[in-house]
C-alpha cells in the first residue's frame, strides 16, 4: 500500500493516516496523503480521476458518477466500524415521523453492513 498515493478524508474526528482492521487485528497507516480534504465525495472524485486510493464509506461508493467504477484494493482490511446513534427526548415524545425515520435508518444501515 505504501507505493500508492493515499487520498485522505480529514473531516470530523479523523486524523492523518488510516486505521484498518482485519478481524481482531487493527493497524494504523501513517503516510503523508497526496490529497487531504474534508469531503468524502471529493475523495471519491479524486479516486475516480486516478489520483490515488481512498478510504470511503459504502454510501459514498454507491453514488459514484454514472459509468465510473471503483475497485476495492485491500480485500482483507476495512476501516473500524463507526457506531451510529439516534437521540431523541424519550418514547413519550416520539412522533410517528421520528419513529418512521429511525426504522428507516436502522433498515438502511443493516443493508449497508450486509
Residue, then its C-alpha position, 0 to 999 in steps of 0.5 A: x500500500x505504501x507505493x500508492x498515493x493515499x487520498x485522505x478524508x480529514x473531516x470530523x474526528x479523523x486524523x492523518x493516516x488510516x486505521x484498518x482492521x482485519x478481524x481482531x487485528x487493527x493497524x494504523x497507516x501513517x503516510x503523508x496523503x497526496x490529497x487531504x480534504x474534508x469531503x468524502x465525495x471529493x475523495x471519491x472524485x479524486x479516486x475516480x480521476x486516478x489520483x490515488x486510493x481512498x478510504x470511503x464509506x459504502x454510501x459514498x461508493x454507491x453514488x459514484x458518477x454514472x459509468x465510473x467504477x471503483x475497485x476495492x484494493x485491500x480485500x482483507x482490511x476495512x476501516x473500524x466500524x463507526x457506531x451510529x446513534x439516534x437521540x431523541x427526548x424519550x418514547x413519550x415524545x416520539x412522533x410517528x415521523x421520528x419513529x418512521x425515520x429511525x426504522x428507516x435508518x436502522x433498515x438502511x444501515x443493516x443493508x449497508x453492513x450486509 
